[in-house]
Amino acid sequence: MVKKSTDSKKMIDPEKIKRIAVLTGGGDCPGLNAVIKGLVRSSISEYGWEVLGIYDGFDGLLESRSMVLTSRMMSGLQLKGGTILGTSNRGNPMRYPMRENGKSFFKDVTGEIVTNIKRMKIDVLVAVGGDGTMKIAQAMYEKGVPVVGVPKTIDNDLDVTDVTFGFNTAVDCATDALDRLHTTAESHHRVLVLEVMGRDCGWIALEAGIAGGADVILFPEIPFDLNGICSHITDRKKRGKKFSIVVVAEGAFPEGGRKVYEKEPGADGTPGRLGGIGRWVAEKISLLTEMETRVTVLGHIQRGGTPTTYDRILATRFGVEAAHLIAEGKYGRMVCLRGREIESANIKTAVKKLKVVDPDGQMVRTAESLGASVGRPAKE
Ligand code: F6P
């Protein structure tokens, strides 16, 4: 028995839905295909809807590129990394990059997308993505498109949901890298620095740092003190630990300093690409401690490959619940994990702020209790 919300009357009565569409937006992450499988199987078998897969995120809606997704096509998809639909993290429809007569400019193309959604006879759109995709989904909803959101990102920075799928796989990957670095660091008496992703949040660095037994864990929520880090490393050496493992989130930066970019943000508002803090930290440590250092940048390896069992289950549950949300007419909402239950929240609330690491929270205290430095100044 389906319980309808008041929104269903304003947009579309769930009983009248014939066709829904799904797109994956932003950077890919392990578990996207499991979401698609959960959504497609549930939509077809429980509700009898046709499901269109939109290629390459909102770009596909702008260019009306889609395929019909069948239940059969979903076979074995839960273990495949990436997204069978393709994605894009560069074409925000609210500021779409255009080029005409040799001139570059930005244009709001959401109106064109809304027209295409109607033309393609899409009754409800499911947007799977991170905060960027959810902001676009909210804009579509405000323009009258019935939208349901599914949160994804390896960064785990989406507020409202306890966890996003993809995060567990990324942490597993970073932990594996730390385990491998440990043995070689110990053999060579070196300081080995691992730079991990996470954008403006330190979740991957912090959790992998704890799981991988890192000696120094650096992330953007605690601007680090270089002298504090170096005395931690030299103290270890004095105690006979002639090697150290440092994990640094790509968004980490020194106290009074700034983030390091591989590509600086553009003056026109184009987002930058973080990268390089690992090398910077390694050079400084080498200079200040006179120990040999090496750097590994884990990069997109964290985003690729097969999702962990945890991510497969979470992603599949999100996909199935997205279908149920549609059937209840709960548009403008995003599925989320609270405790052990899948619930939902307004997309508008979910994108208000990022979920950052609490510098005085339990997770950071755990790392410090284990003896790791999180970049705070050394105690006198
Ligand atoms: O948001 C996911 C993420 O992997 C971040 O951790 C990272 O900063 C960014 O995407 C990298 O983006 P791109 O794939 O464009 O290099």
Residues whose N, C-alpha, C, O or C-beta is under 5 A from the ligand:
A	BS01	F6P	G27 D155 M197 G198 R199
